[in-house]
């Protein structure tokens, strides 16, 4: 009896290409390790203290910085969500660009506040270099692990 209903007889139904998963894992691992090593090196060179990851008190210079950063986070999330729904048929390009632009503006504001109010004069330099090198590492690894990324985005 040759049945073609259900899962029997459908050999290709559940077989999806999974080679992109390994590229994604490689991208995440290499990018994460590279950014961590470069940040460690920058902290040693500039003699900047490491900020605690989940302790907001060590990430802000003053109350105004914390308040404006909250505006960036919630406003950025709203703008990114709007950009996603406004460009849903055009692909992921616009929301990704919006998220990256808001993140860059947020980091530039952090560098500005660190330059004006931080005790260590190298804090803002570290923030700017971290933004620049992190962006270069992410873009480089993106094109290394996903060579046809430009075609996908456009």
C-alpha positions, 0 to 999 in steps of 0.5 A: 500500500503506497500512502501519500498522506500524512508524513509517509511518502513525503521525504522532502517535507521536513528536510530543510537546508541547515547549513546557514545554522552553522554559519550563524553559530560561527558568526555569533561566536567569532564576532562575540570573541573578537569584540570581547578581545578588542574591548579588553585590549582597549580597556587595558590601553586606555586604562578604563574600568570595565562596566558591569553588564547588568548594573545600571548605576555603573553605566550612567554618568548622572541622572540626566544621562540615565533619563535620556538613555531611557528615552533612546531605548523606549523611543528607539523600540517604538521607532524600530517597531513602526519601521518594521510594520511600515516596511514589512513587504520590503524586507528587513533592511529598513528596521535593521538600519533604524536599529543600528542608527538609534544605537549609534546615536545612543552611544554617541550621546553616552560618549558626549556625557562621559566627556563632559561629566566622567572622572576618567578622561579616557571613558569617552575615547573608549566608548567611541573606539568601542563603537567604531571597532565593534561596527567594523567587526560585525560588518566584516564577520557578516560579509565573511560568514554570509557573502551574499548578505548584500543581495539578501538585504537589497 
